[in-house]
Amino acid sequence: MRKISASYIFPGTRPPLKNGILICEDDGTVKNVIDTGGVLREQAGLEQYSGVLVPGFVNAHCHLELSHLKNKITKGTGLGGFLRGINKLRNSEEADVQQAMANADFKMKHAGIVAVGDISNSTVSIATKHASNIYYHTFVEAFGIQPSRAEKAFSIAEQVESAFREAGLVATITPHSPYSVSELLFKKISKKALSENIILSVHNQESLAEKHFFEDRKGAIAEHFSDMPGVDITHWRPTGKSSLDFTLSFTPKENQLLLVHNTFTTEEDLQILRKQRTPENTFWVLCPNSNLHIEKKLPPVSLFQNEKINICLGTDSLASNCALSVLDEMVTLQEHFREITLQELVMWGCVNGARALGVSERFGSFEPGKKPGINLITGLDLRTMRLSAKSKVKVLR
């Protein structure tokens, strides 16, 4: 049995406790969280820390299999330039790819991350995930804008999904994005999602190029497709509407949905969503450091706060980020949006992430019976309860 106290405990689902005490089993299973009223009395066996205790972080959006591309793609080229860089460098030596993923997994664990929603296009990450202490929900991406390729693309995704499941890992098929999935392929994915009641994760409004593509089939994404051998988009007709509207029209409202990036989402988009599905089973995943790397822009966080939508945090990949650290994402958000409180950030980086991945019975908050991981954050201003560039995380369990 362990008794752990810190300057503050952020349980996740209730207000922070000054000088609170977390009681847990040696394996990290929470027994109780004690509110001392701010007065901590000396007692035997108490571990006491200066800093803030929070549950383990949940990285709701990652691309582990791109870890070997760290520092290899030029910053600020926009989504079109980023996609060209990915396609050019994706194929590397198997040993290099495996080692990069193992290193990334190790660093995520030591960055206090206990669960990850990971995007995969192949089976290459199975060995790393199988050996990891981190919980992974693998979203097997299906993509293909040409209707003639829908059957083949879906079959490939099913094969990858089966390989993960045979390895004892959670995996579900999901569309990559509205601009890279044909209507026919979207329908196949949605039919399977509805029959299996699975979680879907879709890249959403990451760039202005996506907006332009849906308005008039012009811009960086259209140019990207025209540069790809064998890809013909002459059949594709711009909708003149929001790309989110396209996604929602092919996404079952009954299924839990993660919308990722949302850099260029507007208030009108939120109104469209409310008309088509419930906000309760929709999660908006923000990856601020990746957005700054690719588009040099952050999502409209203040709008999301005002609308009281479900926000969670992701890191994207090392191709567009210098580290896979949820704490780093929290620091970036607090630096750019001073109105965000630490309590909100803990909700986004822990509680909502666990809910988004359907694992809130295990992770996300300090509640009896859960085994959420225990992180100590130091290097923050305890008076204003704000993170800074000096903030660090130490994993206590």
C-alpha positions in Angstrom: 0.0 0.0 0.0 1.3 3.5 -0.9 0.2 6.9 0.5 1.2 9.7 -1.8 0.7 13.4 -1.2 1.7 16.5 -3.2 1.1 20.3 -3.1 -2.1 19.6 -5.0 -3.8 16.5 -6.3 -5.9 16.8 -9.5 -8.2 13.8 -9.4 -9.6 14.6 -12.8 -13.3 14.4 -12.1 -13.4 16.7 -9.1 -11.7 20.0 -8.0 -8.0 19.9 -7.0 -7.1 19.0 -3.4 -4.5 21.0 -1.6 -2.2 18.6 0.3 -4.5 15.7 -0.6 -3.5 12.1 -0.1 -3.7 9.4 -2.8 -3.9 5.9 -1.4 -3.3 3.1 -3.8 -2.1 -0.5 -4.0 1.5 -1.2 -4.9 0.4 -1.9 -8.4 -1.2 1.5 -8.7 -4.8 0.6 -8.2 -6.6 3.5 -6.5 -8.1 2.8 -3.1 -9.0 6.3 -2.0 -8.3 10.0 -2.4 -8.4 11.9 0.9 -9.2 15.6 1.2 -7.2 16.8 4.1 -8.7 20.3 4.0 -5.3 21.6 3.0 -3.7 20.6 6.3 -1.3 17.7 6.0 -0.4 16.0 9.2 2.8 14.0 9.6 2.2 10.2 9.3 4.2 7.1 8.8 4.9 5.9 5.3 3.7 9.0 3.5 5.4 10.0 0.3 5.3 13.7 0.0 6.2 15.8 -3.1 6.3 19.4 -4.1 4.2 19.7 -7.3 1.0 18.4 -8.7 -0.2 14.8 -8.9 -2.3 14.0 -12.0 -3.5 10.7 -13.6 -1.6 9.1 -16.4 -1.9 11.0 -19.7 -3.9 9.8 -22.7 -2.5 10.5 -26.2 -5.7 10.4 -28.2 -3.9 10.7 -31.6 -0.5 9.4 -32.6 1.2 7.8 -35.6 3.8 5.5 -34.0 4.8 4.0 -37.4 6.1 7.4 -38.6 8.6 7.7 -35.7 11.6 7.2 -38.0 10.8 10.4 -39.7 11.7 12.7 -36.8 13.5 15.9 -38.0 13.2 14.8 -41.6 10.3 16.9 -42.8 10.6 20.6 -43.3 8.5 22.8 -41.0 5.8 25.2 -42.2 5.3 23.7 -45.7 1.5 23.3 -45.2 -0.3 20.0 -45.4 0.5 19.5 -49.1 4.2 19.8 -48.5 4.0 17.6 -45.4 2.1 14.8 -47.3 4.7 14.9 -50.1 7.5 14.5 -47.5 5.7 11.6 -45.9 5.3 9.8 -49.2 8.9 10.4 -50.2 10.4 9.1 -46.9 7.9 6.6 -45.6 9.7 3.5 -46.9 12.8 3.0 -44.8 14.8 0.0 -43.6 12.6 -2.2 -41.4 15.2 -2.3 -38.6 15.3 1.5 -38.5 11.5 1.7 -38.4 11.3 -0.9 -35.6 14.0 0.8 -33.5 12.4 4.2 -33.9 9.0 2.9 -32.7 10.5 1.1 -29.7 12.3 4.3 -28.7 9.1 6.4 -29.2 7.1 3.9 -27.1 9.7 4.0 -24.3 9.7 7.8 -24.3 5.9 8.0 -24.2 5.9 5.7 -21.1 8.4 7.9 -19.4 6.4 11.0 -20.4 3.6 9.7 -18.3 1.4 8.4 -21.2 -0.7 5.3 -20.3 -3.0 5.0 -23.3 -2.7 5.9 -27.0 -5.1 6.2 -29.9 -2.7 5.2 -32.7 -3.1 5.5 -36.4 -1.7 2.6 -38.5 -1.6 1.9 -42.2 0.2 -1.4 -41.8 1.1 -4.2 -39.4 4.6 -2.8 -38.7 3.8 -1.6 -35.2 2.4 -4.9 -33.8 5.6 -6.1 -32.2 6.2 -2.8 -30.4 2.6 -2.5 -29.1 2.5 -6.1 -28.0 5.6 -5.7 -25.9 4.5 -2.3 -24.5 3.0 -1.5 -21.1 1.0 1.3 -22.8 -2.6 0.5 -23.8 -3.0 1.0 -27.6 -6.2 1.4 -29.5 -5.1 1.1 -33.1 -7.1 2.9 -35.7 -6.4 1.1 -39.0 -6.7 3.8 -41.6 -8.4 3.1 -44.9 -7.9 5.5 -47.7 -8.4 5.8 -51.4 -10.2 8.6 -53.2 -10.9 6.5 -56.3 -14.2 4.5 -56.1 -12.6 1.8 -58.2 -10.1 1.1 -55.4 -12.7 1.0 -52.6 -13.0 -2.8 -52.5 -9.3 -3.3 -52.5 -8.6 -0.6 -49.9 -11.2 -1.9 -47.6 -9.9 -5.5 -47.9 -6.3 -4.3 -47.1 -7.6 -2.5 -44.0 -9.5 -5.7 -42.9 -6.3 -7.7 -43.2 -4.4 -5.3 -41.1 -7.1 -5.1 -38.5 -7.2 -8.9 -38.3 -3.5 -9.1 -37.8 -3.7 -6.7 -34.8 -6.6 -8.6 -33.3 -4.9 -11.9 -33.7 -2.0 -10.5 -31.7 -4.4 -9.6 -28.9 -4.5 -5.9 -29.6 -7.5 -3.6 -30.0 -7.9 -2.4 -33.6 -10.7 -0.9 -35.6 -11.0 0.3 -39.2 -11.4 4.1 -39.7 -11.3 6.5 -42.6 -8.2 8.7 -43.0 -9.9 12.0 -43.9 -12.8 13.4 -46.0 -10.5 14.3 -48.8 -8.8 10.9 -49.1 -11.7 8.5 -48.9 -14.3 8.0 -51.6 -18.0 7.9 -50.8 -18.1 4.2 -51.6 -15.2 3.4 -49.2 -16.7 5.7 -46.5 -19.9 3.7 -46.8 -18.1 0.4 -46.4 -16.3 1.6 -43.3 -19.5 3.1 -41.8 -21.4 -0.1 -42.3 -18.8 -2.1 -40.5 -18.5 0.6 -37.7 -22.3 0.5 -37.2 -22.5 -3.3 -37.0 -19.6 -3.6 -34.6 -20.3 -0.4 -32.6 -16.7 0.8 -32.9 -15.0 4.1 -32.3 -14.1 6.1 -35.4 -11.2 8.6 -35.8 -11.0 11.1 -38.7 -8.5 13.8 -39.6 -10.6 17.0 -39.7 -10.0 20.4 -41.1 -6.3 20.3 -40.6 -5.5 22.8 -43.3 -6.9 25.5 -45.5 -6.0 23.2 -48.4 -8.8 20.9 -47.3 -11.3 23.8 -47.4 -10.2 24.7 -50.9 -10.4 21.2 -52.1 -14.0 20.9 -51.1 -14.9 24.3 -52.4 -13.4 24.1 -56.0 -11.0 21.1 -56.1 -8.0 23.4 -56.1 -5.1 24.0 -53.8 -2.3 22.0 -52.2 -4.3 18.8 -51.7 -5.5 18.7 -55.3 -1.9 19.3 -56.4 -0.7 16.5 -54.1 -3.1 14.0 -55.8 -2.1 15.2 -59.3 1.6 14.5 -58.4 0.8 10.9 -57.4 1.3 8.3 -60.1 -1.9 6.4 -61.0 -4.2 8.6 -59.0 -7.1 10.2 -61.0 -9.4 12.6 -59.3 -11.3 13.8 -62.4 -14.4 12.0 -61.1 -14.3 13.9 -57.8 -16.8 16.8 -57.6 -16.3 19.6 -55.0 -19.3 19.8 -52.7 -19.0 23.5 -52.0 -19.7 22.7 -48.4 -17.5 22.2 -45.3 -15.4 19.0 -45.3 -16.8 18.3 -41.9 -20.3 18.2 -43.4 -19.0 15.6 -45.8 -17.5 13.5 -43.0 -20.7 13.7 -40.9 -22.9 12.6 -43.8 -21.1 9.3 -43.9 -20.4 8.8 -40.2 -23.1 6.9 -38.2 -24.4 9.2 -35.5 -24.5 6.2 -33.1 -20.8 5.7 -33.2 -18.3 7.5 -31.0 -16.3 9.9 -33.2 -12.9 11.5 -32.7 -12.3 14.5 -34.9 -8.6 15.2 -35.1 -6.7 18.5 -35.5 -9.7 20.9 -36.2 -7.3 23.7 -36.9 -9.7 25.5 -39.3 -13.0 24.5 -37.7 -15.6 27.4 -37.4 -18.6 28.1 -35.3 -20.8 27.3 -38.3 -19.1 23.8 -38.4 -20.1 23.2 -34.8 -23.7 24.2 -35.6 -23.7 21.7 -38.5 -22.4 19.0 -36.1 -25.1 19.7 -33.5 -27.8 19.2 -36.1 -26.4 15.8 -37.3 -25.2 14.1 -34.1 -24.9 14.5 -30.3 -21.9 16.3 -29.0 -21.7 13.8 -26.1 -20.2 11.1 -28.3 -18.0 13.4 -30.3 -14.5 14.2 -29.2 -12.3 17.0 -30.6 -8.6 16.0 -30.5 -6.1 18.9 -30.5 -2.5 18.4 -31.6 -1.2 22.0 -31.2 2.6 21.3 -31.7 1.9 19.4 -34.9 -0.4 22.2 -36.1 2.4 24.7 -35.5 4.9 22.5 -37.3 2.8 22.0 -40.4 0.5 25.0 -40.8 1.9 27.5 -38.3 -1.5 27.9 -36.8 -3.5 26.7 -33.8 -7.1 25.5 -33.6 -9.8 27.9 -32.2 -9.5 26.7 -28.7 -11.5 29.6 -27.2 -14.4 28.8 -29.5 -14.3 25.2 -28.3 -14.2 26.2 -24.7 -17.2 28.5 -25.1 -19.1 25.7 -26.8 -18.2 23.3 -24.0 -17.4 20.5 -26.4 -15.3 17.4 -25.5 -11.7 18.3 -26.0 -8.8 15.8 -25.7 -5.1 15.9 -26.7 -2.9 14.2 -29.1 0.7 14.5 -30.3 0.4 13.4 -34.0 3.7 11.8 -35.1 7.4 12.5 -34.7 7.3 13.5 -38.4 5.5 16.7 -37.3 6.5 17.0 -33.6 9.8 17.0 -31.7 8.3 14.7 -28.9 5.4 12.5 -28.2 4.5 14.3 -24.9 1.0 15.2 -23.8 2.5 17.5 -21.2 4.3 19.4 -24.0 0.9 19.9 -25.7 -0.6 21.2 -22.5 2.2 23.7 -22.1 1.9 24.9 -25.6 -1.9 25.5 -25.2 -1.4 27.3 -21.9 1.3 29.5 -23.4 -1.0 30.6 -26.3 -4.4 30.6 -24.5 -3.9 32.1 -21.0 -7.5 31.6 -20.1 -7.1 27.8 -20.0 -6.8 26.5 -16.5 -4.7 23.6 -15.4 -7.9 21.8 -14.3 -9.2 22.0 -17.8 -5.9 20.7 -19.3 -6.0 17.7 -16.9 -9.6 17.0 -18.0 -8.5 17.2 -21.7 -5.2 15.3 -21.3 -6.5 12.6 -19.0 -10.3 12.2 -18.4 -11.6 13.0 -21.9 -8.8 11.1 -23.6 -9.8 8.0 -21.7 -13.5 8.5 -22.5 -12.7 9.0 -26.2 -10.9 5.7 -26.4 -13.5 3.9 -24.3 -11.2 3.1 -21.4 -12.4 5.4 -18.7 -13.1 2.4 -16.4 -9.3 2.0 -16.2 -7.7 5.3 -17.0 -8.3 9.1 -16.8 -9.0 9.8 -13.1 -8.1 9.0 -9.5 -11.1 6.9 -8.5 -11.3 3.7 -6.5 -10.7 0.6 -8.5 -9.0 2.4 -11.4 -5.3 1.9 -12.3 -4.8 5.2 -14.2 -1.1 5.8 -13.7 0.4 8.4 -11.4 2.2 11.5 -12.7 4.0 14.2 -10.7 4.2 17.5 -12.6 6.9 19.9 -11.3 8.3 23.2 -12.5 4.9 25.0 -12.5 3.8 28.1 -10.7 1.8 26.7 -7.7 0.5 30.1 -6.9 -1.2 30.7 -10.2 -1.4 27.0 -11.1 0.1 27.5 -14.5 2.5 25.4 -16.5 5.6 26.7 -18.1 8.4 25.7 -20.4 10.2 24.4 -17.3 7.4 22.0 -16.4 8.3 18.4 -16.3 6.7 15.1 -15.5 7.9 12.3 -13.3 6.1 8.9 -13.4 5.5 7.6 -9.9 3.6 4.6 -11.1 
